């Protein structure tokens, strides 16, 4: 029997390296009819903010070649609603539950995190630093080492459990951002968030998204994501969680070989709601075929 467990540090041990990506899996309960969520290493619930957010106007999703664009805009009912109404429904799962936290100011991030600190059923938070910092003119926190470090440091003081930081690919050198959040107290990093893109309808001469630009995900971004995961895994000492265009077990294995300790599946859930458990089984089969006893033999096993 192969050991699929992975240890991401600070008491976050997953039964296997497969997670879901925030924003593509709702609150998890929506998938109960399709899979046994306890077969996953964990799942990351949709982006949660301090206050209620309506999100962006429609249309806010568009299909593109080998992927999709989204500009949903973090629609959610706020952290207090989550704690009172969603959290109790998640306590039935043995799989690790991780909450994605977003904000427009550092104070927002910290206040949202403080609501989650005492919840025993939440194993970790994933800090989305791709949000626009309204005090800095809309520049995303994760696009500069200084702002990324500042928000992570502030949240680290407010949160004692595992702190995963989700990195934006829309930067010049993602390894520098990764090293800055590591130094600020991150327990792990997840990457990549969506790539900034846009789509146009030539007939109407209008953009397909109400916001003009949006986040590109799906198979189209995989080569970029894989490259960035490999670069970051070779630049930091904390675990790396890889995501971006993972559609099947082979894709996931490639990310693990490149240095990811775990993976997240996002857009693939829209195509096949059972894809996550299929990936778990695919990784297990690959390890058996290659006579690997533990994921430690798989992670970072790229032959150069």
Backbone torsions as a table, in degrees:
resi	resn	phi	psi	omega
1	UNK	NA	131.8	179.7
2	UNK	-85.3	148.2	178.4
3	UNK	-97.0	109.9	-177.0
4	UNK	-89.6	-2.6	-175.7
5	UNK	-62.2	145.2	173.2
6	UNK	-133.8	139.4	-179.6
7	UNK	-107.7	111.4	-179.2
8	UNK	-92.2	3.5	177.5
9	UNK	90.4	161.0	179.3
10	UNK	49.3	50.3	174.2
11	UNK	66.0	21.5	174.4
12	UNK	-108.7	94.6	178.2
13	UNK	-111.1	123.7	-178.7
14	UNK	-99.8	142.3	177.3
15	UNK	-67.4	-23.5	174.1
16	UNK	-157.2	165.9	-171.8
17	UNK	-84.0	17.2	-175.3
18	UNK	-104.8	120.4	176.3
19	UNK	-120.6	169.5	172.4
20	UNK	-105.9	153.5	-179.4
21	UNK	-89.4	137.3	-180.0
22	UNK	-56.7	140.3	177.4
23	UNK	90.0	-7.9	-178.9
24	UNK	-117.9	0.5	-171.9
25	UNK	-134.2	12.9	-178.9
26	UNK	55.4	-131.5	175.0
27	UNK	-105.6	16.3	178.2
28	UNK	89.2	-44.0	-176.7
29	UNK	-60.9	-26.2	180.0
30	UNK	-63.9	-18.0	-176.6
31	UNK	-101.8	5.3	-179.1
32	UNK	-57.8	-31.3	-178.8
33	UNK	-74.9	-13.3	-173.6
34	UNK	-109.1	-37.2	-175.9
35	UNK	-143.1	163.7	171.0
36	UNK	-90.5	106.4	-175.5
37	UNK	-61.7	-20.2	178.8
38	UNK	-71.6	-8.7	176.5
39	UNK	-84.3	-7.9	179.3
40	UNK	-91.5	157.1	173.0
41	UNK	-64.9	-34.3	178.0
42	UNK	176.0	172.7	175.1
43	UNK	-140.2	145.8	-176.1
44	UNK	-107.8	118.9	-176.0
45	UNK	-75.6	164.5	-175.8
46	UNK	-58.3	157.0	-177.9
47	UNK	-52.0	128.6	-178.7
48	UNK	-117.1	132.2	-179.0
49	UNK	-118.8	168.7	-178.2
50	UNK	-60.9	-45.1	-176.7
51	UNK	-117.7	164.1	177.4
52	UNK	-57.3	136.9	175.9
53	UNK	-131.1	132.9	178.4
54	UNK	-81.4	-20.0	-175.7
55	UNK	84.6	-174.3	-177.3
56	UNK	-84.8	159.4	177.7
57	UNK	-64.7	155.8	174.0
58	UNK	-78.7	153.0	-4.0
59	UNK	-76.6	143.2	-178.1
60	UNK	-133.4	13.8	171.2
61	UNK	-140.3	144.3	179.2
62	UNK	-150.0	134.8	177.7
63	UNK	-80.6	141.0	178.4
64	UNK	-131.8	165.3	176.9
65	UNK	-56.3	124.1	178.3
66	UNK	60.8	27.7	178.9
67	UNK	175.9	-164.3	178.5
68	UNK	-150.7	154.3	174.8
69	UNK	-108.4	140.3	174.1
70	UNK	-136.6	146.8	176.0
71	UNK	-141.9	48.2	-176.3
72	UNK	-61.2	-39.6	174.9
73	UNK	85.4	32.9	173.6
74	UNK	58.6	42.4	177.6
75	UNK	-63.5	122.8	176.2
76	UNK	-166.3	167.5	-175.0
77	UNK	-94.7	10.2	176.6
78	UNK	92.8	159.6	-172.7
79	UNK	-67.2	-34.1	-179.6
80	UNK	-65.0	-40.6	175.8
81	UNK	-62.7	-42.2	179.0
82	UNK	-58.7	-48.6	-178.0
83	UNK	-62.5	-42.1	-174.5
84	UNK	-79.7	-35.9	-170.6
85	UNK	-115.1	-34.2	-176.7
86	UNK	-91.5	-46.4	-176.6
87	UNK	-51.8	-45.7	-179.7
88	UNK	-59.1	-28.7	-179.1
89	UNK	-77.8	-12.5	-177.1
90	UNK	-95.3	-9.0	-175.6
91	UNK	-71.1	-13.2	-179.0
92	UNK	-78.8	-11.3	-175.9
93	UNK	-93.1	143.1	172.6
94	UNK	-88.6	-23.8	176.9
95	UNK	-61.4	145.8	-177.8
96	UNK	-67.4	132.6	179.2
97	UNK	-105.5	126.5	-179.0
98	UNK	-122.5	135.4	-179.2
99	UNK	-105.7	126.3	175.0
100	UNK	-81.7	125.3	-175.6
101	UNK	-113.2	131.8	-179.6
102	UNK	-130.3	161.9	178.9
103	UNK	-168.7	166.4	179.6
104	UNK	-105.6	-13.9	175.1
105	UNK	-139.6	161.4	177.5
106	UNK	-60.5	-38.9	179.3
107	UNK	-60.7	-37.3	177.0
108	UNK	-62.4	-47.7	179.7
109	UNK	-57.2	-49.4	-176.4
110	UNK	-63.6	-46.1	-178.6
111	UNK	-62.9	-40.8	178.6
112	UNK	-64.3	-43.9	-179.4
113	UNK	-62.1	-38.6	-177.8
114	UNK	-61.3	-30.2	177.5
115	UNK	-69.6	-23.7	-174.7
116	UNK	-98.0	-16.1	-173.0
117	UNK	-55.7	-42.2	-173.9
118	UNK	-90.8	8.6	-176.6
119	UNK	-89.0	107.5	-175.8
120	UNK	-63.2	-28.0	-177.7
121	UNK	-80.6	-3.0	176.3
122	UNK	-103.7	120.6	-174.5
123	UNK	-86.5	-23.5	-174.9
124	UNK	-166.8	166.2	167.1
125	UNK	-120.3	149.5	172.9
126	UNK	-111.1	115.3	-175.3
127	UNK	-87.0	115.3	179.5
128	UNK	-87.7	101.7	-178.2
129	UNK	-97.9	20.6	174.7
130	UNK	-91.4	3.6	179.8
131	UNK	-75.9	149.3	178.6
132	UNK	-73.5	129.9	177.7
133	UNK	-82.2	103.7	-173.6
134	UNK	-64.4	-25.4	179.5
135	UNK	-78.3	-13.3	-179.9
136	UNK	-113.9	26.1	175.0
137	UNK	79.2	17.4	175.5
138	UNK	97.0	-1.5	177.5
139	UNK	-69.1	134.4	-178.9
140	UNK	-64.4	141.6	178.9
141	UNK	-55.1	-37.5	-172.9
142	UNK	-83.0	7.6	-178.5
143	UNK	-98.7	0.3	173.4
144	UNK	-139.8	145.3	-178.5
145	UNK	-61.8	-38.3	-176.3
146	UNK	-65.3	-48.7	-178.0
147	UNK	-71.6	-35.8	177.6
148	UNK	-63.5	-45.2	179.3
149	UNK	-63.1	-39.8	-176.3
150	UNK	-65.3	-46.0	-178.1
151	UNK	-70.4	-38.5	179.3
152	UNK	-66.3	-41.3	178.6
153	UNK	-60.7	-42.8	-178.9
154	UNK	-65.6	-43.2	-179.8
155	UNK	-70.5	-36.0	178.8
156	UNK	-57.5	-37.7	179.1
157	UNK	-68.1	-25.5	-176.6
158	UNK	-97.1	-10.1	-173.2
159	UNK	-134.1	122.5	-174.9
160	UNK	-92.8	-22.7	-177.2
161	UNK	-84.0	-169.3	-173.1
162	UNK	-61.7	129.0	179.9
163	UNK	-115.6	105.7	176.3
164	UNK	-98.1	135.2	-178.4
165	UNK	-115.4	123.3	-177.8
166	UNK	-90.2	122.9	-172.8
167	UNK	-97.7	145.2	176.9
168	UNK	-86.2	138.6	176.1
169	UNK	-83.3	-6.7	-173.9
170	UNK	-86.0	56.2	-176.9
171	UNK	-138.7	166.7	179.8
172	UNK	-74.6	-45.5	-177.7
173	UNK	-139.0	100.7	-175.8
174	UNK	-68.2	-23.1	179.8
175	UNK	-66.9	-33.1	179.2
176	UNK	-68.4	-39.8	176.9
177	UNK	-64.6	-43.6	-179.3
178	UNK	-60.3	-44.0	-179.9
179	UNK	-66.7	-32.8	-179.4
180	UNK	-70.8	-38.1	179.1
181	UNK	-76.1	-30.0	173.8
182	UNK	-61.0	-46.6	179.6
183	UNK	-65.5	-26.8	-178.6
184	UNK	-83.6	-5.2	175.2
185	UNK	117.3	7.6	177.9
186	UNK	-65.6	140.1	176.4
187	UNK	-85.6	-27.2	177.9
188	UNK	-158.1	166.5	174.0
189	UNK	-126.3	144.3	174.3
190	UNK	-117.6	139.6	-178.3
191	UNK	-162.8	142.9	15.2
192	UNK	-114.2	154.7	165.4
193	UNK	-74.0	-179.8	-175.4
194	UNK	-67.5	151.3	174.8
195	UNK	-86.0	140.2	-179.3
196	UNK	-71.6	126.2	-179.7
197	UNK	-147.8	-178.9	176.8
198	UNK	-154.8	162.3	178.1
199	UNK	-139.5	145.1	-175.6
200	UNK	-127.4	140.3	172.7
201	UNK	-93.3	108.9	-175.5
202	UNK	-64.5	-30.9	-178.2
203	UNK	-67.9	-46.2	-178.7
204	UNK	-90.4	-13.6	-177.3
205	UNK	61.8	32.3	179.8
206	UNK	-122.7	152.5	174.8
207	UNK	-67.6	151.4	-179.3
208	UNK	-80.7	-15.2	177.8
209	UNK	-111.2	143.9	179.1
210	UNK	-62.6	-27.1	-178.5
211	UNK	-93.7	4.6	-177.0
212	UNK	70.7	-57.0	178.9
213	UNK	-107.6	159.8	179.0
214	UNK	-159.3	-173.3	-176.4
215	UNK	-95.5	124.6	-179.9
216	UNK	-89.4	129.2	176.8
217	UNK	-137.0	175.4	179.9
218	UNK	103.4	-175.9	-174.6
219	UNK	-53.4	-28.0	-177.9
220	UNK	-60.0	-28.9	-174.5
221	UNK	-94.2	-5.7	-172.5
222	UNK	-57.0	-47.7	-179.0
223	UNK	-59.9	-36.5	178.0
224	UNK	-68.3	-44.8	-179.8
225	UNK	-62.5	-43.5	-178.9
226	UNK	-62.6	-42.3	178.2
227	UNK	-62.3	-44.3	-178.0
228	UNK	-68.6	-38.3	177.3
229	UNK	-61.2	-45.7	178.8
230	UNK	-60.7	-44.6	179.7
231	UNK	-62.7	-45.9	-177.1
232	UNK	-69.5	-40.3	179.6
233	UNK	-60.2	-27.6	178.3
234	UNK	-92.0	3.8	-176.3
235	UNK	-116.9	-20.8	-177.2
236	UNK	-124.2	163.0	179.6
237	UNK	-97.8	-16.4	179.7
238	UNK	-82.4	157.4	-179.4
239	UNK	-62.7	150.1	177.9
240	UNK	-114.4	133.3	175.6
241	UNK	-108.9	121.2	-173.6
242	UNK	-98.8	140.3	174.6
243	UNK	-155.6	158.4	179.9
244	UNK	130.7	93.4	175.9
245	UNK	80.1	15.6	177.9
246	UNK	-78.1	116.3	-174.6
247	UNK	-115.3	-13.7	-176.8
248	UNK	-158.9	-179.5	-176.1
249	UNK	-64.2	-38.4	-179.5
250	UNK	-61.9	-42.2	176.8
251	UNK	-59.5	-45.9	-178.5
252	UNK	-61.5	-42.4	180.0
253	UNK	-62.4	-38.2	178.2
254	UNK	-60.1	-41.6	179.3
255	UNK	-66.5	-39.5	178.7
256	UNK	-65.6	-42.1	177.1
257	UNK	-61.9	-34.3	-179.3
258	UNK	-75.1	-7.1	175.8
259	UNK	122.6	-3.2	177.3
260	UNK	-72.4	138.5	176.5
261	UNK	-86.0	-21.4	177.5
262	UNK	-153.6	168.8	-179.8
263	UNK	-133.4	159.2	173.6
264	UNK	-122.1	139.3	174.3
265	UNK	-108.5	131.7	-176.5
266	UNK	-120.5	-89.5	-176.0
267	UNK	-54.2	-32.1	-179.3
268	UNK	-58.1	-28.8	179.8
269	UNK	-64.1	-27.0	179.5
270	UNK	-73.3	-26.1	-177.8
271	UNK	-89.1	-42.9	-179.2
272	UNK	-139.8	104.8	-177.3
273	UNK	-66.8	-7.5	177.8
274	UNK	-103.9	7.2	-172.4
275	UNK	-61.8	-33.2	-175.8
276	UNK	-63.8	-46.6	-179.6
277	UNK	-69.3	-30.2	175.5
278	UNK	-65.0	-36.8	178.4
279	UNK	-69.1	-39.4	176.4
280	UNK	-57.5	-48.2	-179.5
281	UNK	-65.6	-36.3	179.6
282	UNK	-66.2	-40.0	177.2
283	UNK	-64.9	-43.3	179.2
284	UNK	-60.3	-45.4	-179.7
285	UNK	-63.1	-42.2	179.4
286	UNK	-60.8	-42.9	-179.6
287	UNK	-66.2	-38.9	177.5
288	UNK	-64.3	-43.7	-179.1
289	UNK	-65.5	-29.8	-178.7
290	UNK	-101.9	14.8	175.1
291	UNK	53.6	44.6	175.7
292	UNK	-99.5	128.8	-178.8
293	UNK	-88.4	-24.9	-174.1
294	UNK	-142.8	152.3	176.6
295	UNK	-61.1	-21.1	177.5
296	UNK	-59.9	-27.6	178.1
297	UNK	-78.5	-20.5	-177.7
298	UNK	-92.7	-41.4	-175.6
299	UNK	-66.0	123.1	179.4
300	UNK	74.0	19.4	-175.9
301	UNK	-85.1	17.3	-180.0
302	UNK	-61.9	130.5	178.9
303	UNK	-95.9	117.4	-177.2
304	UNK	-103.6	NA	NA
